[in-house]
Amino acid sequence: MNSFRPAPAWLADAVFYQIYPQSFADSNGDGIGDFDGIAERLDHLAWLGVNTVWLNPCFVSPFGDAGYDVADYLNVAPRYGSNDDLAKLVDRARRRGIRVLLDLVAGHTSAEHPWFRASADDPDDHRYIWAPEGRPDGFVASPGSRPGAYLPNFFDFQPALNFGYVRESSAEPWRQPVDAEGPRANREALRTVMDHWLSLGLSGFRVDMAASLVKDDPDKAGTSRIWTELRHWLDRTHPDAVLLSEWGEPEVSVPAGFHTDFFLHFGGPTDGLALRSLWSNGTGTVNDTWDPLDCFFDPSGKGTPRPFVEAWQRASSALGDSGFISLPTANHDFSRLNCGPRTAEQLPAAFAFQLTWPTLPAIYYGDEIGMRYIPDLPDTEGSVLGPRYNRAGSRTPMQWDDGPNAGFSTSGHPYLPVDPAPDRPTVAAQRADDTSLLHLVRRLITLRTTTPELGAGGSVEILHAGYPFVYVRGGRYLVVVNPQQGQASYRLDGIRPGRALEASGVATDGDTVTARGFGFGIFDVSG
């Protein structure tokens, strides 16, 4: 384990909230969300109780991949506002006790980035990975006067930055060592970009495709060494900042230098089985290479929490107190909780679990009101990845009220269509209803942030990994979650549930706890 500076104290209590900026709030009526729109809605976030916001990429971009094709790392895209507007947003958020993180696309740029345009005309430039002649498999023909082809990192218009290869080959001269001039320049550029934004008041970064830097790196040792170097630099220069990784394998990414890694729908030896086994019900964003599974949070009651629990146990044992694991409700790349046949009545149990498990919770914008995944939308800014994989359904405008475009924008042409359902949930309607999902999520966040035993550092004892899912946090709080449609009971051994801190559909009779379908409960057992 590398000897990093301990994570900033604030991180242990973080409740993340991910904002897809183009879909959150449009302040100027052009149909695209912006910084001023987010600033105008900060009161919602403060009321909800979230304390850390992560913004998807907002840098200058041609938006072939919704901003993950960066053309200028040091300036924001005009459609969101100016650098000053971002600084004002960060300041206004800070005054409400909310930190802001940016999304750092570390492994590639846009083909329109000045670095790439220069490299495409200069055979001596090695900031990207170039085959000097021909077009090897996976490479894209040079768009400039430079002969040969370049290696993309995802879409063809996202050329991979050169961080070197683990193994060199004279037959493949593009395989440069990690300490070559090009890789060294790119590591320095990452420090420059991070320092620029952290100096303006940002609190850290979520790093896109964090495992993709060094190529031909099967155990990720080469990529890990780069992040270790960057973490030591960060510890020295910005000790209160954090790095979150899109890696999906916390037992590798956190020892490499990240403060937190997400469980994702991909990543690691099981290709994201831990998260998919909880939420993925075979609708919405579906990769055809995934094996079919019955997720735990499903009315059928055919799933099990064991894949998740086992992955969490492996990762948490490897991490110790060196970092954290984050559990998201969804994100911009995979289905919302409210997807396909899953209904609003099934969502409270999911939040009761997410907000009482010893991971850092990450709430995707709109999930707090149960926004739906919207199928069959047009391909928008690279949203379609396969015949059953359209990310646009998870990126639709935030639903604020019953006004035009659900209060997102006054434009006649919003970034994406708003949920057309007449019963679509809105913030305004749920704020007015104390029994709503929104109020429940708020109460659960408050309970978590005021009860150390329910936080990331509290212990967990699993009593029953099935229906119902039963566990004890911090030796004091019994949590019961039944995400199936049918009733389920469990006989407790020596535990007498006391006062209910939050419960719906759960009853106790002596040493037996019974949960109705989609029921949940959090009980004090200290007395």
C-alpha angles and dihedrals in degrees: 000000000000117000100243126166109265115267115269110275093240093064095070089064097042120136104190123212118190118212122195093205100206090057105038109075132340113209100178104042098246093122095250125098118242146183094270089052091053090047090053090054099047090105089066091055093045091049090049091053102238113145105185126051125195116200120204113236113308100172127119106291143151084232098229086142101026093271098318086109100074120198097176123019095192100055134053125236111267091230088071096042132256136312087259090054090054091048090051091050091051091049094048091048092049090054087058093049094258124131121206127219126191128216111248116203098203105166103054146007136212117279084240094061111117089235091061095041089054092045092052089062100038120068090192094060113098103177087112133038110265131180103212095219139011124009115277119202111289094018127115124223116259114263092203141053091282110102123232130032142286133231116244121212098211120334117025091252091059106077113200116246111234112251092154137251129274092222124040127207130189088214090058106043093180088073097096122176118257091250095054120119096262096050091045091052091051093050089052090049091055090055091048093051094045093047091049095057098035089054088057092058105270114143100219145297144279103218118220118224089353093174094056103078108095113045129226086022105141098173092035091236093134094048090044091056090056092053091045089056091048093047092054088050091048092049089055100042107027107018095168094055126094139210121216118189135216091212107108095213109086095178088065104030099047096050085048091061111279118126092212139009128195128233100237140184087256137028138082128042093308095049095238098316092147094065097032091052088061105043114006109104098174096264134094111022107019126170109209090218092064116102112241114260141173108238121220096236095064134110092236093072091218096120133084135210091220098099089053095043093048093049091047092049092050093048097043091049090052093047101045105173095330097099148328144269120224125211114203128200088216139310142212091283103051141037124295118243089253097064135138112332094354109112136204093259090063096056102075092065090051092054092044087058098041094049096047100044118098095252128094107265119230117194117199112222112271096016088100088070096035100254112189130240103246113217130210099028121154120266103272123187093337096315097143115083100162145350091283098026116085113152093191090084089069094044103062122132120288111259108230105159144334095281127107111312088005089288093299098112143349090222121114088221112048121189089260131000116275119240101281095206113119090222095050111148120249135189093236095053093046094045086058092051117070090195094057129115089247093059091046092052089049092051092047092050090050091048091050096046094047096043113065092193090064094050132091093276098051120103122250128208114191112215099173127010097196140053106356101027105217127186141152122229121208092348088283114069125062115207121196121185125176110181095174127090096241128075117262134190137195130192112229120216113219095335122116113192112225131179116005111234092186126351144155124182097353123121133178127214113182106301095348126090119198125193124194119221111300089004126146139177142183114201136183109235098171093102 
